[in-house]
Amino acid sequence: MLRVAVVGSGPSGVYTAQCLVERDPEVLVDVLDRLPCPYGLVRYGVAPDHEKIKSLQNNLRTVLEHERVRFLGGVEVGPSGVTVVRLRRLYDAVVYCVGAATDRRLGIDGEELPGSWSATEFVSWYSAHPDTVADGFLTGVRSAVVIGVGNVAVDVTRILARGAAELSPTDIPQSALLALADSGVREVHMVGRRGPSQARFTTKELRELGSLHGVDMALDERELALDPGYADPSGLAPAQRRNVEALRGWAARGAGAAGRRIRLRFFLRPVAVLPDARGRVGAVRFERTRPDGGGGVRGTGEFEEIRAELVLRSVGYRGVPLAGLPFDEALGTVPHTAGRVLREGVVSPGEYVAGWIKRGPTGVIGTNRPCAKETVLSLLADLMEGQLPDPLPLLRAGGVEPVGWEGWRAIERAEAAWGASLGRSVVKLPDWAALRAAVAGGA
């Protein structure tokens, strides 16, 4: 039997496991995760009100319940847990599907001021990621600036503007729900440095902003008119054309007088986050930009300040090095060829990558399928039948006690019980202590 470890239980990891067991009837797969809960960004990155996307967990569950797939949660891979070298000795092959765990920086003055956060930190908070230590995002906030015009920027903008009553049926943690219910946020500015035809959000996500109850959409037609693709969208790709058509409809309608407002701004490049009298975020200074004729923008030397008590930076994810694996600092990925890990340009036998750590933070969830398939085909072409013993007793002998599938099911039961006690549906457990207690209680 061939034994393969897949490190990471998000979509790329689960699709890798699925492809392995479908293509080789003799392979056994252990899916390892640092957290006691599976599903990666589907659990801890998809917004709680995107229940259709979150339902993908049901498909991922089917794979993790396969008779030749074993989920081993709570297993740290790295110097403080199971090292890359030890993992390679325990398995015939290891596929790293560890994603892109941090955010890109703006590199501007004031970025570290209190009240300036990455969108990743905010998403982790409202998704109940157990590593989250930040709180108080919304204290004293009436105006927020979201820097970026991708889908994550749209998500955090929507959560800031959406009423708590609409979020109550979701699995959002109770603390985040109560904070949003008490929020004084009345205006959210979502700002991009380029034009509307170059924004990275999808039309479905964009249109959701315009359908929020009690929320107005406001656009600056002077900014929109700077984009040649906005004035004449006929030459745009279908996705960009649909985005522009949605924006044109909102601009023609004009803003109303609802209680909350989302302002979509374009051709503004952040140059500094400015402090208030208390040393916290007070405003963001932007330089106006214009198209440069080559797909980019150039600065105009004109500046504008937008008052805000909260700044969320949403300019992309970035992979982080895993001790023991090679890493390309410029790309934020592990060097590879067709999923085979390269060490100093040479293929490293038995080591593979899939997902964002392989290709960078691009694509949608479904993009992970062909990515995983390419890696699995490389792996199966490389390896003969394995002869290694079951690694679980060896992991335990080394002091590692993984959370198995039954431990995860105990967490699910505890979250359902917690939600029922609050008069809600399922509510996520928000920290490590609660997750460990649920596992112990279900053992």
Secondary structure, 3 states (H helix, E strand, C coil): CEEEEEECCCHHHHHHHHHHHHHCCCEEEEEECCCCCCCCHHHHCCCCCCHHHHCHHHHHHHHHCCCCEEEEECCCECCCCECHHHHHHHCCEEEECCCCCEECCCCCECCCCCCEEEHHHHHHHHCCCCCCCCCCCCCCCCEEEEECCCHHHHHHHHHHHCCHHHHCCCCCCHHHHHHHHCCCCCEEEEECCCCHHHCCCCHHHHHHHCCCCCEEEEECHHHHCCCHHHHCHHHCCHHHHHHHHHHHHHHHHCCCCCCEEEEEECCEEEEEEEECCCCCEEEEEEEEEEECCCCCEEEEEEEEEEECCEEEECCCEECCCCCCCCCECCCCECCEECCEEEECCEEEEEEEECCHHHHCCCCCHHHHHHHHHHHHHHHHHHCCCCCCCCHHHHHHHCCCCCECHHHHHHHHHHHHHHHHHCCCCCCCCCCHHHHHHHHHHHC
